Amino acid sequence: MSEKPDLDHLRQWIGRSTEVSDIVTAQLVKGLRATLFLPVGEPKTGDAAPYTVHWCLAPAVVPASELGPDGHPARGSFLPPVPLPRRMWAGGELEFFDTLRVGDEVTRSSRIKDVTMKTGSTGVLCFVSVDHELTTPRGTAIRERHDIVYRDVTPAQAAPAKPAAPPPVAQHRETHFADPVLLFRYSALTFNGHRIHYDRDYVTKVEGYPGLIFHGPMQAALQIEFAAKLRSIVPKKFAYRGVQPLFEGSEFSVNANEIASGLETWTANSAGQPTMKGTATW
């Protein structure tokens, strides 16, 4: 059992900010297109990048000696030092103003928006919200709120299995296979050292999951690309939240239904149960 977070101490990080820059390269665009099941092509300067290419730009790079046990950079610099070992993307919201293109120099300005805590069925949960603004010489391209959740590693408890709700029926659907190569490719593109995505011994023996875990941002990226394909234009806003982990080793689907304001989207496991839900609006 980890120590209980000192919320007053962690909230001292609210308002901290950082700014980094990077360039959208043709090679990065090719790799991300291939990973998101898009036509790869031969991107040239000025060509549109996948809509979430910014998640591959200017990742945190620190010496190996400054990594935490989970493979992420040790906490306490920009992000607060939450003393709970499990870290996941909880959700967020994106606003798209301009498409990032090959050759763009992109600056990301980030600020800790809030730190909150609550108690759930698995114990204490700590949420950190971060605001990002992505700009190019043309102006603002993307505004984003990113929600991170931290929780403790709790022993499995014997509890009556709850019957799963019937899986939703999708008007639009495409299927893919979540294999370790797909997870490795996305980790490499985002320079994401989080061991839950590639280290089976770590994720099963330390964090207690049954297998490697599919990246939250890749699920969101696939939903955004699917919504843009269905409407032939990227949504103005996309809000999403994680529902349950998606594990490698089985088929998964990207789904969408028409709603009054746009599209309701979700990724689902092989049983059809949603793992991340989103709403795309235009």
Order of alpha helices (4+ residues) and beta strands (2+ residues): alpha-beta-alpha-beta-beta-beta-beta-beta-alpha-alpha-beta-beta-beta-beta
